[in-house]
């Protein structure tokens, strides 16, 4: 709490209210923000090498146990059935995937090459086709071979462009179903330990895949939203804490302190009067409408002070308030006057006499 007469700078703390709750709210908001930031770092941090090694070791151990049990139960049968399922699924995926761009490019290139060879063979044939023995000449056989190759390349490209047929898809799907049925039949005869071991392998593989995949985009987005909310909460808490402090809006001198340490401050009450003693103004109280006729901003007046009889100075009309007030039947206007000089003896609410200079 400042004292009367203190000279303060703009923004300097004048009064601090008790702010236990606000300080606690700031501390809690800071902790919430730190926790949200730590959660985001944990989500986005790459897996540690120790974690990957541990997950891989778990998968290897589970796979080894499963292989031992599978060999003891039905040597080779389950492995072969699983391989058949994998092969059939890969074949179906390839059929459904259709023709790749690389295959089409290669097929178009083959067709272009076959067409070039055909044109060359045709030119060679045309040079000797007048011969009566044309059928026995090699040019005839070469043209026939080039024609066959060109038609085969055309058919190959057309087949690739048309995509998989329904028959191809149905056949590949049927192979998957047959392979899966065979595997299911073998597994139905497996001991319970083997089933559990297979589940362990799948679980270990899933855990390793999850570790290598990193955080999901949705989880990262949620963590970032938590940081934004925590940041907003901290800003609100800081604003509330700042409202418990009264700071000087401008540089000046504390003219009056109307509260004591430990006293409760009521909302709306004036606590501090702050004055800029380097700049004074004189306000008139009894200039009537007749006195101010013709008076405008910038006019010069003479100022004399009752408490400082040896002091007289010029003043300048700064502004005239446009609304008059009733004063015992007279309408008076407040004229604000700025002294042309300063005096260290000036005090607030001193009485001054204003003489208009016409």
Secondary structure by P-SEA (a helix, b strand, c coil): cccccccccccccccccccaaaaaaaaaaaaaaaaaaaaaaaaaccccaaaaaaaaaaaaaaaaaaaaaaaacccaaaaaaaaaaaaaaaaaaaaaacccaaaaaaaaaaaaaaaaaaaaaaaaaaaccccccccccaaaaaaaaaaaaaaaaaaaaaaaaacccaaaaaaaaaaaaaaaaaaaaaaaaccaaaaaaaaaaaaaaaaaaaaaacccaaaaaaaaaaaaaaaaaaaaaaaaaaaabbbbcccccccccccccccccccccccbbbbcccbbbbbbccccccccccccccbbbbbbbcccccbbbbbbbcccccbbbbccccbbbbbbbbbcccccccccbbbbbbbbcc
